[in-house]
Amino acid sequence: MPNNVQRTDFETWYAQLRECAEERDLAWTVCSDPAAHRPGFDAGLSPDEELMALADMAEWRGCGCGGG
């Protein structure tokens, strides 16, 4: 039974992540495969924290060539 409870918790967390992303026009940062976000859940991140990490990674930071 604990595995079912944990899975339900993750499913709820993932649904909240997707909802938060939709509200912030960041749905494109959330993978359609929930398993891709399992590490964030397991690390204790809130859906908002996971989304902000995704948004930060997706932010354009230039080409890296140093040509400013």
All heavy atoms as TSV, in Angstrom:
chain	resi	resn	atom	element	x	y	z
A	1	MET	N	N	0.808	-1.209	0.000
A	1	MET	CA	C	0.000	0.000	0.000
A	1	MET	C	C	0.849	1.271	0.000
A	1	MET	O	O	0.509	2.210	-0.678
A	1	MET	CB	C	-0.957	-0.036	1.190
A	1	MET	CG	C	-1.921	1.117	1.189
A	1	MET	SD	S	-3.202	0.847	-0.044
A	1	MET	CE	C	-4.431	1.926	0.556
A	2	PRO	N	N	1.960	1.345	0.730
A	2	PRO	CA	C	2.755	2.568	0.706
A	2	PRO	C	C	3.196	2.994	-0.693
A	2	PRO	O	O	3.256	4.164	-0.987
A	2	PRO	CB	C	3.968	2.240	1.580
A	2	PRO	CG	C	3.491	1.172	2.492
A	2	PRO	CD	C	2.489	0.372	1.697
A	3	ASN	N	N	3.503	2.039	-1.587
A	3	ASN	CA	C	3.886	2.401	-2.950
A	3	ASN	C	C	2.746	3.108	-3.665
A	3	ASN	O	O	2.972	4.029	-4.438
A	3	ASN	CB	C	4.323	1.171	-3.742
A	3	ASN	CG	C	5.690	0.681	-3.299
A	3	ASN	OD1	O	6.458	1.432	-2.713
A	3	ASN	ND2	N	5.977	-0.568	-3.567
A	4	ASN	N	N	1.515	2.674	-3.444
A	4	ASN	CA	C	0.363	3.332	-4.060
A	4	ASN	C	C	0.204	4.750	-3.533
A	4	ASN	O	O	-0.096	5.666	-4.285
A	4	ASN	CB	C	-0.922	2.537	-3.812
A	4	ASN	CG	C	-0.957	1.236	-4.573
A	4	ASN	OD1	O	-0.229	1.061	-5.547
A	4	ASN	ND2	N	-1.788	0.322	-4.128
A	5	VAL	N	N	0.404	4.932	-2.247
A	5	VAL	CA	C	0.290	6.262	-1.651
A	5	VAL	C	C	1.371	7.162	-2.226
A	5	VAL	O	O	1.109	8.283	-2.631
A	5	VAL	CB	C	0.387	6.189	-0.112
A	5	VAL	CG1	C	0.492	7.576	0.481
A	5	VAL	CG2	C	-0.814	5.454	0.459
A	6	GLN	N	N	2.609	6.667	-2.292
A	6	GLN	CA	C	3.709	7.453	-2.823
A	6	GLN	C	C	3.461	7.797	-4.288
A	6	GLN	O	O	3.694	8.918	-4.710
A	6	GLN	CB	C	5.027	6.708	-2.672
A	6	GLN	CG	C	6.221	7.552	-3.072
A	6	GLN	CD	C	7.532	6.840	-2.835
A	6	GLN	OE1	O	7.576	5.614	-2.714
A	6	GLN	NE2	N	8.603	7.591	-2.773
A	7	ARG	N	N	2.946	6.851	-5.058
A	7	ARG	CA	C	2.668	7.112	-6.462
A	7	ARG	C	C	1.591	8.177	-6.591
A	7	ARG	O	O	1.695	9.077	-7.416
A	7	ARG	CB	C	2.233	5.830	-7.159
A	7	ARG	CG	C	1.965	6.051	-8.621
A	7	ARG	CD	C	1.676	4.777	-9.343
A	7	ARG	NE	N	1.391	5.108	-10.728
A	7	ARG	CZ	C	1.027	4.259	-11.631
A	7	ARG	NH1	N	0.890	2.995	-11.312
A	7	ARG	NH2	N	0.785	4.639	-12.854
A	8	THR	N	N	0.560	8.107	-5.787
A	8	THR	CA	C	-0.498	9.109	-5.810
A	8	THR	C	C	0.064	10.474	-5.451
A	8	THR	O	O	-0.269	11.468	-6.086
A	8	THR	CB	C	-1.630	8.727	-4.837
A	8	THR	OG1	O	-2.158	7.460	-5.231
A	8	THR	CG2	C	-2.726	9.751	-4.840
A	9	ASP	N	N	0.949	10.522	-4.453
A	9	ASP	CA	C	1.581	11.785	-4.085
A	9	ASP	C	C	2.359	12.362	-5.262
A	9	ASP	O	O	2.295	13.554	-5.526
A	9	ASP	CB	C	2.512	11.605	-2.889
A	9	ASP	CG	C	1.771	11.369	-1.580
A	9	ASP	OD1	O	0.550	11.618	-1.529
A	9	ASP	OD2	O	2.423	10.927	-0.627
A	10	PHE	N	N	3.115	11.519	-5.965
A	10	PHE	CA	C	3.881	11.982	-7.113
A	10	PHE	C	C	2.953	12.447	-8.234
A	10	PHE	O	O	3.204	13.478	-8.865
A	10	PHE	CB	C	4.835	10.903	-7.623
A	10	PHE	CG	C	5.558	11.308	-8.882
A	10	PHE	CD1	C	6.491	12.332	-8.848
A	10	PHE	CD2	C	5.277	10.697	-10.087
A	10	PHE	CE1	C	7.147	12.743	-10.009
A	10	PHE	CE2	C	5.922	11.087	-11.246
A	10	PHE	CZ	C	6.861	12.111	-11.210
A	11	GLU	N	N	1.894	11.701	-8.474
A	11	GLU	CA	C	0.948	12.094	-9.518
A	11	GLU	C	C	0.317	13.449	-9.204
A	11	GLU	O	O	0.148	14.283	-10.089
A	11	GLU	CB	C	-0.124	11.025	-9.704
A	11	GLU	CG	C	0.413	9.767	-10.346
A	11	GLU	CD	C	-0.594	8.628	-10.368
A	11	GLU	OE1	O	-1.686	8.757	-9.770
A	11	GLU	OE2	O	-0.275	7.600	-10.982
A	12	THR	N	N	-0.007	13.679	-7.948
A	12	THR	CA	C	-0.563	14.969	-7.525
A	12	THR	C	C	0.468	16.070	-7.715
A	12	THR	O	O	0.166	17.145	-8.229
A	12	THR	CB	C	-1.011	14.904	-6.056
A	12	THR	OG1	O	-2.018	13.891	-5.920
A	12	THR	CG2	C	-1.556	16.232	-5.578
A	13	TRP	N	N	1.699	15.807	-7.313
A	13	TRP	CA	C	2.791	16.765	-7.460
A	13	TRP	C	C	2.995	17.120	-8.928
A	13	TRP	O	O	3.129	18.295	-9.281
A	13	TRP	CB	C	4.055	16.151	-6.850
A	13	TRP	CG	C	5.290	16.997	-6.880
A	13	TRP	CD1	C	5.709	17.845	-5.901
A	13	TRP	CD2	C	6.276	17.054	-7.910
A	13	TRP	NE1	N	6.907	18.432	-6.270
A	13	TRP	CE2	C	7.270	17.960	-7.500
A	13	TRP	CE3	C	6.412	16.420	-9.145
A	13	TRP	CZ2	C	8.390	18.245	-8.276
A	13	TRP	CZ3	C	7.520	16.717	-9.921
A	13	TRP	CH2	C	8.495	17.617	-9.483
A	14	TYR	N	N	3.020	16.111	-9.786
A	14	TYR	CA	C	3.227	16.327	-11.225
A	14	TYR	C	C	2.065	17.131	-11.821
A	14	TYR	O	O	2.290	18.038	-12.634
A	14	TYR	CB	C	3.391	14.986	-11.944
A	14	TYR	CG	C	3.601	15.118	-13.428
A	14	TYR	CD1	C	4.800	15.615	-13.937
A	14	TYR	CD2	C	2.606	14.761	-14.329
A	14	TYR	CE1	C	4.991	15.742	-15.302
A	14	TYR	CE2	C	2.800	14.887	-15.689
A	14	TYR	CZ	C	3.992	15.375	-16.173
A	14	TYR	OH	O	4.176	15.510	-17.537
A	15	ALA	N	N	0.848	16.840	-11.406
A	15	ALA	CA	C	-0.307	17.603	-11.877
A	15	ALA	C	C	-0.193	19.070	-11.461
A	15	ALA	O	O	-0.503	19.977	-12.245
A	15	ALA	CB	C	-1.607	16.994	-11.354
A	16	GLN	N	N	0.284	19.304	-10.255
A	16	GLN	CA	C	0.484	20.678	-9.781
A	16	GLN	C	C	1.592	21.363	-10.575
A	16	GLN	O	O	1.487	22.552	-10.892
A	16	GLN	CB	C	0.811	20.685	-8.289
A	16	GLN	CG	C	-0.359	20.296	-7.424
A	16	GLN	CD	C	0.019	20.113	-5.955
A	16	GLN	OE1	O	1.199	20.042	-5.606
A	16	GLN	NE2	N	-0.986	20.012	-5.107
A	17	LEU	N	N	2.630	20.620	-10.909
A	17	LEU	CA	C	3.721	21.157	-11.725
A	17	LEU	C	C	3.192	21.602	-13.084
A	17	LEU	O	O	3.469	22.707	-13.540
A	17	LEU	CB	C	4.825	20.104	-11.898
A	17	LEU	CG	C	5.950	20.444	-12.871
A	17	LEU	CD1	C	6.752	21.645	-12.376
A	17	LEU	CD2	C	6.851	19.231	-13.077
A	18	ARG	N	N	2.407	20.756	-13.715
A	18	ARG	CA	C	1.856	21.089	-15.035
A	18	ARG	C	C	0.911	22.290	-14.945
A	18	ARG	O	O	0.935	23.168	-15.812
A	18	ARG	CB	C	1.155	19.877	-15.631
A	18	ARG	CG	C	2.155	18.764	-15.975
A	18	ARG	CD	C	1.563	17.652	-16.789
A	18	ARG	NE	N	0.930	18.106	-18.002
A	18	ARG	CZ	C	1.555	18.289	-19.170
A	18	ARG	NH1	N	2.852	18.070	-19.254
A	18	ARG	NH2	N	0.898	18.660	-20.232
A	19	GLU	N	N	0.105	22.339	-13.900
A	19	GLU	CA	C	-0.830	23.453	-13.719
A	19	GLU	C	C	-0.072	24.769	-13.525
A	19	GLU	O	O	-0.402	25.792	-14.138
A	19	GLU	CB	C	-1.730	23.177	-12.512
A	19	GLU	CG	C	-2.778	24.241	-12.277
A	19	GLU	CD	C	-3.663	23.907	-11.086
A	19	GLU	OE1	O	-4.030	22.731	-10.922
A	19	GLU	OE2	O	-3.975	24.835	-10.321
A	20	CYS	N	N	0.947	24.731	-12.694
A	20	CYS	CA	C	1.783	25.912	-12.445
A	20	CYS	C	C	2.443	26.369	-13.749
A	20	CYS	O	O	2.510	27.575	-14.031
A	20	CYS	CB	C	2.862	25.540	-11.437
A	20	CYS	SG	S	3.114	26.694	-10.115
A	21	ALA	N	N	2.937	25.431	-14.514
A	21	ALA	CA	C	3.600	25.751	-15.781
A	21	ALA	C	C	2.627	26.386	-16.764
A	21	ALA	O	O	2.974	27.353	-17.451
A	21	ALA	CB	C	4.220	24.487	-16.375
A	22	GLU	N	N	1.409	25.871	-16.828
A	22	GLU	CA	C	0.390	26.450	-17.710
A	22	GLU	C	C	0.095	27.887	-17.311
A	22	GLU	O	O	0.012	28.772	-18.164
A	22	GLU	CB	C	-0.897	25.626	-17.657
A	22	GLU	CG	C	-0.813	24.276	-18.338
A	22	GLU	CD	C	-0.809	24.372	-19.856
A	22	GLU	OE1	O	-1.303	25.375	-20.411
A	22	GLU	OE2	O	-0.287	23.433	-20.480
A	23	GLU	N	N	-0.050	28.124	-16.023
A	23	GLU	CA	C	-0.368	29.459	-15.519
A	23	GLU	C	C	0.727	30.466	-15.852
A	23	GLU	O	O	0.446	31.645	-16.042
A	23	GLU	CB	C	-0.577	29.423	-14.000
A	23	GLU	CG	C	-1.835	28.725	-13.571
A	23	GLU	CD	C	-1.935	28.533	-12.066
A	23	GLU	OE1	O	-0.993	28.941	-11.330
A	23	GLU	OE2	O	-2.945	27.967	-11.621
A	24	ARG	N	N	1.961	29.997	-15.923
A	24	ARG	CA	C	3.107	30.894	-16.150
A	24	ARG	C	C	3.620	30.847	-17.586
A	24	ARG	O	O	4.704	31.348	-17.874
A	24	ARG	CB	C	4.226	30.543	-15.187
A	24	ARG	CG	C	3.812	30.799	-13.758
A	24	ARG	CD	C	4.902	30.472	-12.809
A	24	ARG	NE	N	4.439	30.686	-11.452
A	24	ARG	CZ	C	5.087	30.282	-10.395
A	24	ARG	NH1	N	6.233	29.657	-10.513
A	24	ARG	NH2	N	4.600	30.503	-9.199
A	25	ASP	N	N	2.867	30.201	-18.473
A	25	ASP	CA	C	3.249	30.067	-19.876
A	25	ASP	C	C	4.602	29.367	-20.022
A	25	ASP	O	O	5.426	29.722	-20.856
A	25	ASP	CB	C	3.263	31.436	-20.569
A	25	ASP	CG	C	3.177	31.321	-22.078
A	25	ASP	OD1	O	2.664	30.299	-22.574
A	25	ASP	OD2	O	3.646	32.249	-22.769
A	26	LEU	N	N	4.822	28.376	-19.164
A	26	LEU	CA	C	6.062	27.602	-19.193
A	26	LEU	C	C	5.802	26.113	-19.418
A	26	LEU	O	O	6.665	25.278	-19.127
A	26	LEU	CB	C	6.837	27.791	-17.877
A	26	LEU	CG	C	7.433	29.168	-17.631
A	26	LEU	CD1	C	7.940	29.288	-16.199
A	26	LEU	CD2	C	8.562	29.443	-18.622
A	27	ALA	N	N	4.644	25.785	-19.947
A	27	ALA	CA	C	4.290	24.375	-20.139
A	27	ALA	C	C	5.309	23.644	-21.008
A	27	ALA	O	O	5.530	22.446	-20.829
A	27	ALA	CB	C	2.889	24.257	-20.731
A	28	TRP	N	N	5.941	24.366	-21.908
A	28	TRP	CA	C	6.926	23.754	-22.802
A	28	TRP	C	C	8.158	23.252	-22.058
A	28	TRP	O	O	8.927	22.449	-22.594
A	28	TRP	CB	C	7.325	24.739	-23.903
A	28	TRP	CG	C	7.925	26.015	-23.374
A	28	TRP	CD1	C	7.265	27.127	-22.941
A	28	TRP	CD2	C	9.315	26.287	-23.199
A	28	TRP	NE1	N	8.158	28.080	-22.512
A	28	TRP	CE2	C	9.426	27.592	-22.665
A	28	TRP	CE3	C	10.475	25.560	-23.444
A	28	TRP	CZ2	C	10.646	28.187	-22.379
A	28	TRP	CZ3	C	11.698	26.157	-23.147
A	28	TRP	CH2	C	11.764	27.458	-22.624
A	29	THR	N	N	8.375	23.689	-20.823
A	29	THR	CA	C	9.539	23.240	-20.050
A	29	THR	C	C	9.278	21.928	-19.306
A	29	THR	O	O	10.216	21.309	-18.830
A	29	THR	CB	C	9.989	24.298	-19.024
A	29	THR	OG1	O	8.968	24.483	-18.048
A	29	THR	CG2	C	10.330	25.615	-19.693
A	30	VAL	N	N	8.022	21.523	-19.221
A	30	VAL	CA	C	7.656	20.314	-18.475
A	30	VAL	C	C	7.586	19.139	-19.436
A	30	VAL	O	O	6.863	19.172	-20.431
A	30	VAL	CB	C	6.305	20.502	-17.741
A	30	VAL	CG1	C	5.915	19.220	-17.014
A	30	VAL	CG2	C	6.387	21.657	-16.763
A	31	CYS	N	N	8.340	18.100	-19.138
A	31	CYS	CA	C	8.379	16.904	-19.973
A	31	CYS	C	C	7.051	16.151	-19.885
A	31	CYS	O	O	6.443	16.066	-18.821
A	31	CYS	CB	C	9.521	16.006	-19.513
A	31	CYS	SG	S	9.779	14.568	-20.562
A	32	SER	N	N	6.622	15.615	-21.008
A	32	SER	CA	C	5.372	14.853	-21.018
A	32	SER	C	C	5.519	13.504	-20.308
A	32	SER	O	O	4.523	12.878	-19.960
A	32	SER	CB	C	4.891	14.635	-22.453
A	32	SER	OG	O	5.863	13.914	-23.186
A	33	ASP	N	N	6.749	13.079	-20.087
A	33	ASP	CA	C	7.008	11.844	-19.346
A	33	ASP	C	C	7.249	12.217	-17.878
A	33	ASP	O	O	8.298	12.775	-17.535
A	33	ASP	CB	C	8.231	11.131	-19.913
A	33	ASP	CG	C	8.579	9.860	-19.164
A	33	ASP	OD1	O	7.821	9.455	-18.245
A	33	ASP	OD2	O	9.615	9.257	-19.490
A	34	PRO	N	N	6.280	11.943	-17.013
A	34	PRO	CA	C	6.427	12.329	-15.608
A	34	PRO	C	C	7.710	11.817	-14.963
A	34	PRO	O	O	8.263	12.477	-14.078
A	34	PRO	CB	C	5.202	11.710	-14.932
A	34	PRO	CG	C	4.211	11.531	-16.025
A	34	PRO	CD	C	5.020	11.258	-17.265
A	35	ALA	N	N	8.221	10.677	-15.406
A	35	ALA	CA	C	9.428	10.101	-14.807
A	35	ALA	C	C	10.618	11.054	-14.894
A	35	ALA	O	O	11.516	11.006	-14.046
A	35	ALA	CB	C	9.766	8.773	-15.467
A	36	ALA	N	N	10.631	11.936	-15.869
A	36	ALA	CA	C	11.726	12.896	-16.016
A	36	ALA	C	C	11.774	13.877	-14.844
A	36	ALA	O	O	12.820	14.459	-14.565
A	36	ALA	CB	C	11.579	13.661	-17.329
A	37	HIS	N	N	10.653	14.032	-14.153
A	37	HIS	CA	C	10.584	14.974	-13.036
A	37	HIS	C	C	10.639	14.276	-11.675
A	37	HIS	O	O	10.611	14.933	-10.638
A	37	HIS	CB	C	9.314	15.823	-13.149
A	37	HIS	CG	C	9.310	16.635	-14.393
A	37	HIS	ND1	N	10.079	17.761	-14.544
A	37	HIS	CD2	C	8.655	16.454	-15.565
A	37	HIS	CE1	C	9.882	18.255	-15.755
A	37	HIS	NE2	N	9.036	17.478	-16.393
A	38	ARG	N	N	10.736	12.970	-11.699
A	38	ARG	CA	C	10.778	12.214	-10.449
A	38	ARG	C	C	11.962	12.611	-9.556
A	38	ARG	O	O	11.804	12.708	-8.333
A	38	ARG	CB	C	10.788	10.709	-10.744
A	38	ARG	CG	C	10.664	9.827	-9.522
A	38	ARG	CD	C	9.301	10.012	-8.898
A	38	ARG	NE	N	9.263	9.489	-7.568
A	38	ARG	CZ	C	8.301	8.723	-7.085
A	38	ARG	NH1	N	7.279	8.394	-7.850
A	38	ARG	NH2	N	8.335	8.299	-5.862
A	39	PRO	N	N	13.151	12.879	-10.124
A	39	PRO	CA	C	14.264	13.293	-9.249
A	39	PRO	C	C	13.957	14.563	-8.450
A	39	PRO	O	O	14.348	14.666	-7.288
A	39	PRO	CB	C	15.427	13.505	-10.220
A	39	PRO	CG	C	15.116	12.583	-11.362
A	39	PRO	CD	C	13.603	12.649	-11.499
A	40	GLY	N	N	13.268	15.510	-9.050
A	40	GLY	CA	C	12.892	16.724	-8.327
A	40	GLY	C	C	11.950	16.421	-7.182
A	40	GLY	O	O	12.090	16.953	-6.078
A	41	PHE	N	N	10.975	15.560	-7.441
A	41	PHE	CA	C	10.037	15.135	-6.404
A	41	PHE	C	C	10.775	14.421	-5.282
A	41	PHE	O	O	10.581	14.716	-4.102
A	41	PHE	CB	C	8.968	14.227	-7.013
A	41	PHE	CG	C	8.036	13.621	-6.014
A	41	PHE	CD1	C	6.967	14.345	-5.514
A	41	PHE	CD2	C	8.214	12.317	-5.572
A	41	PHE	CE1	C	6.090	13.786	-4.586
A	41	PHE	CE2	C	7.347	11.748	-4.649
A	41	PHE	CZ	C	6.283	12.485	-4.156
A	42	ASP	N	N	11.655	13.484	-5.656
A	42	ASP	CA	C	12.399	12.705	-4.665
A	42	ASP	C	C	13.340	13.588	-3.844
A	42	ASP	O	O	13.634	13.278	-2.689
A	42	ASP	CB	C	13.193	11.584	-5.336
A	42	ASP	CG	C	12.289	10.474	-5.869
A	42	ASP	OD1	O	11.123	10.378	-5.434
A	42	ASP	OD2	O	12.764	9.714	-6.743
A	43	ALA	N	N	13.806	14.689	-4.438
A	43	ALA	CA	C	14.694	15.610	-3.719
A	43	ALA	C	C	13.930	16.544	-2.792
A	43	ALA	O	O	14.527	17.330	-2.067
A	43	ALA	CB	C	15.510	16.426	-4.715
A	44	GLY	N	N	12.594	16.455	-2.838
A	44	GLY	CA	C	11.783	17.272	-1.946
A	44	GLY	C	C	11.446	18.655	-2.490
A	44	GLY	O	O	10.982	19.514	-1.743
A	45	LEU	N	N	11.680	18.871	-3.788
A	45	LEU	CA	C	11.325	20.154	-4.379
A	45	LEU	C	C	9.813	20.288	-4.483
A	45	LEU	O	O	9.119	19.303	-4.758
A	45	LEU	CB	C	11.917	20.297	-5.777
A	45	LEU	CG	C	13.433	20.301	-5.895
A	45	LEU	CD1	C	13.831	20.407	-7.361
A	45	LEU	CD2	C	14.040	21.419	-5.090
A	46	SER	N	N	9.324	21.487	-4.296
A	46	SER	CA	C	7.907	21.743	-4.541
A	46	SER	C	C	7.722	21.840	-6.058
A	46	SER	O	O	8.701	22.037	-6.791
A	46	SER	CB	C	7.489	23.063	-3.883
A	46	SER	OG	O	8.071	24.155	-4.564
A	47	PRO	N	N	6.494	21.713	-6.551
A	47	PRO	CA	C	6.279	21.893	-7.986
A	47	PRO	C	C	6.776	23.256	-8.467
A	47	PRO	O	O	7.358	23.362	-9.551
A	47	PRO	CB	C	4.766	21.762	-8.140
A	47	PRO	CG	C	4.362	20.870	-7.013
A	47	PRO	CD	C	5.271	21.269	-5.881
A	48	ASP	N	N	6.607	24.293	-7.658
A	48	ASP	CA	C	7.074	25.626	-8.028
A	48	ASP	C	C	8.602	25.673	-8.119
A	48	ASP	O	O	9.157	26.265	-9.048
A	48	ASP	CB	C	6.565	26.663	-7.020
A	48	ASP	CG	C	6.855	28.075	-7.448
A	48	ASP	OD1	O	6.391	28.469	-8.544
A	48	ASP	OD2	O	7.553	28.788	-6.715
A	49	GLU	N	N	9.277	25.034	-7.179
A	49	GLU	CA	C	10.743	25.002	-7.214
A	49	GLU	C	C	11.248	24.245	-8.435
A	49	GLU	O	O	12.218	24.650	-9.073
A	49	GLU	CB	C	11.294	24.364	-5.936
A	49	GLU	CG	C	11.101	25.225	-4.702
A	49	GLU	CD	C	11.389	24.485	-3.409
A	49	GLU	OE1	O	11.176	23.246	-3.340
A	49	GLU	OE2	O	11.818	25.155	-2.453
A	50	GLU	N	N	10.597	23.138	-8.758
A	50	GLU	CA	C	10.962	22.363	-9.953
A	50	GLU	C	C	10.768	23.217	-11.199
A	50	GLU	O	O	11.631	23.259	-12.083
A	50	GLU	CB	C	10.120	21.086	-10.030
A	50	GLU	CG	C	10.301	20.286	-11.302
A	50	GLU	CD	C	11.549	19.418	-11.353
A	50	GLU	OE1	O	12.409	19.512	-10.448
A	50	GLU	OE2	O	11.679	18.656	-12.311
A	51	LEU	N	N	9.659	23.912	-11.272
A	51	LEU	CA	C	9.372	24.746	-12.433
A	51	LEU	C	C	10.391	25.872	-12.560
A	51	LEU	O	O	10.874	26.162	-13.659
A	51	LEU	CB	C	7.953	25.311	-12.357
A	51	LEU	CG	C	7.529	26.158	-13.549
A	51	LEU	CD1	C	7.573	25.359	-14.846
A	51	LEU	CD2	C	6.135	26.715	-13.308
A	52	MET	N	N	10.747	26.499	-11.468
A	52	MET	CA	C	11.726	27.590	-11.522
A	52	MET	C	C	13.101	27.067	-11.956
A	52	MET	O	O	13.818	27.746	-12.690
A	52	MET	CB	C	11.820	28.305	-10.177
A	52	MET	CG	C	10.569	29.110	-9.836
A	52	MET	SD	S	10.141	30.391	-11.055
A	52	MET	CE	C	8.961	29.555	-12.108
A	53	ALA	N	N	13.457	25.865	-11.532
A	53	ALA	CA	C	14.717	25.256	-11.973
A	53	ALA	C	C	14.673	24.990	-13.474
A	53	ALA	O	O	15.650	25.250	-14.188
A	53	ALA	CB	C	14.983	23.963	-11.201
A	54	LEU	N	N	13.541	24.508	-13.965
A	54	LEU	CA	C	13.395	24.264	-15.399
A	54	LEU	C	C	13.467	25.566	-16.179
A	54	LEU	O	O	14.127	25.648	-17.223
A	54	LEU	CB	C	12.063	23.559	-15.688
A	54	LEU	CG	C	11.912	22.156	-15.133
A	54	LEU	CD1	C	10.468	21.694	-15.259
A	54	LEU	CD2	C	12.856	21.201	-15.838
A	55	ALA	N	N	12.791	26.584	-15.691
A	55	ALA	CA	C	12.785	27.881	-16.372
A	55	ALA	C	C	14.193	28.467	-16.388
A	55	ALA	O	O	14.617	29.047	-17.395
A	55	ALA	CB	C	11.808	28.831	-15.684
A	56	ASP	N	N	14.919	28.310	-15.296
A	56	ASP	CA	C	16.283	28.821	-15.223
A	56	ASP	C	C	17.183	28.110	-16.233
A	56	ASP	O	O	17.989	28.741	-16.916
A	56	ASP	CB	C	16.827	28.669	-13.805
A	56	ASP	CG	C	18.163	29.353	-13.625
A	56	ASP	OD1	O	18.283	30.537	-14.023
A	56	ASP	OD2	O	19.092	28.717	-13.078
A	57	MET	N	N	17.051	26.797	-16.339
A	57	MET	CA	C	17.857	26.042	-17.297
A	57	MET	C	C	17.511	26.408	-18.737
A	57	MET	O	O	18.371	26.377	-19.612
A	57	MET	CB	C	17.667	24.537	-17.097
A	57	MET	CG	C	18.394	23.995	-15.903
A	57	MET	SD	S	18.375	22.195	-15.846
A	57	MET	CE	C	16.655	21.846	-15.553
A	58	ALA	N	N	16.271	26.746	-18.987
A	58	ALA	CA	C	15.808	27.029	-20.341
A	58	ALA	C	C	16.106	28.459	-20.785
A	58	ALA	O	O	16.015	28.770	-21.966
A	58	ALA	CB	C	14.312	26.759	-20.439
A	59	GLU	N	N	16.470	29.312	-19.837
A	59	GLU	CA	C	16.702	30.718	-20.150
A	59	GLU	C	C	17.916	30.882	-21.071
A	59	GLU	O	O	18.954	30.271	-20.858
A	59	GLU	CB	C	16.937	31.491	-18.850
A	59	GLU	CG	C	17.064	32.978	-19.042
A	59	GLU	CD	C	17.234	33.684	-17.716
A	59	GLU	OE1	O	16.379	33.484	-16.833
A	59	GLU	OE2	O	18.221	34.394	-17.569
A	60	TRP	N	N	17.769	31.703	-22.083
A	60	TRP	CA	C	18.866	31.960	-23.006
A	60	TRP	C	C	20.012	32.661	-22.283
A	60	TRP	O	O	19.813	33.677	-21.626
A	60	TRP	CB	C	18.379	32.813	-24.171
A	60	TRP	CG	C	19.480	33.249	-25.069
A	60	TRP	CD1	C	19.987	34.494	-25.179
A	60	TRP	CD2	C	20.231	32.436	-25.977
A	60	TRP	NE1	N	21.000	34.522	-26.095
A	60	TRP	CE2	C	21.177	33.267	-26.599
A	60	TRP	CE3	C	20.207	31.082	-26.302
A	60	TRP	CZ2	C	22.075	32.792	-27.556
A	60	TRP	CZ3	C	21.099	30.623	-27.246
A	60	TRP	CH2	C	22.024	31.468	-27.872
A	61	ARG	N	N	21.184	32.128	-22.406
A	61	ARG	CA	C	22.353	32.719	-21.751
A	61	ARG	C	C	23.465	32.998	-22.753
A	61	ARG	O	O	24.624	33.068	-22.408
A	61	ARG	CB	C	22.857	31.775	-20.657
A	61	ARG	CG	C	21.819	31.577	-19.566
A	61	ARG	CD	C	22.360	30.672	-18.484
A	61	ARG	NE	N	21.328	30.297	-17.569
A	61	ARG	CZ	C	21.019	30.972	-16.469
A	61	ARG	NH1	N	21.660	32.047	-16.155
A	61	ARG	NH2	N	20.053	30.544	-15.679
A	62	GLY	N	N	23.116	33.150	-23.997
A	62	GLY	CA	C	24.117	33.427	-25.021
A	62	GLY	C	C	24.750	32.154	-25.540
A	62	GLY	O	O	24.493	31.061	-25.074
A	63	CYS	N	N	25.608	32.317	-26.506
A	63	CYS	CA	C	26.211	31.149	-27.172
A	63	CYS	C	C	27.392	30.587	-26.400
A	63	CYS	O	O	27.850	29.493	-26.693
A	63	CYS	CB	C	26.623	31.513	-28.582
A	63	CYS	SG	S	27.962	32.727	-28.633
A	64	GLY	N	N	27.938	31.349	-25.462
A	64	GLY	CA	C	29.092	30.864	-24.700
A	64	GLY	C	C	30.414	31.153	-25.369
A	64	GLY	O	O	31.466	30.740	-24.885
A	65	CYS	N	N	30.399	31.877	-26.479
A	65	CYS	CA	C	31.637	32.129	-27.198
A	65	CYS	C	C	32.464	33.250	-26.575
A	65	CYS	O	O	33.618	33.454	-26.947
A	65	CYS	CB	C	31.340	32.449	-28.658
A	65	CYS	SG	S	30.441	34.003	-28.886
A	66	GLY	N	N	31.865	34.005	-25.666
A	66	GLY	CA	C	32.585	35.100	-25.013
A	66	GLY	C	C	32.701	36.348	-25.872
A	66	GLY	O	O	33.438	37.261	-25.545
A	67	GLY	N	N	31.950	36.398	-26.941
A	67	GLY	CA	C	32.029	37.531	-27.860
A	67	GLY	C	C	31.157	38.703	-27.478
A	67	GLY	O	O	31.019	39.639	-28.244
A	68	GLY	N	N	30.541	38.662	-26.278
A	68	GLY	CA	C	29.720	39.715	-25.688
A	68	GLY	C	C	29.070	40.589	-26.618
A	68	GLY	O	O	28.470	41.511	-26.639
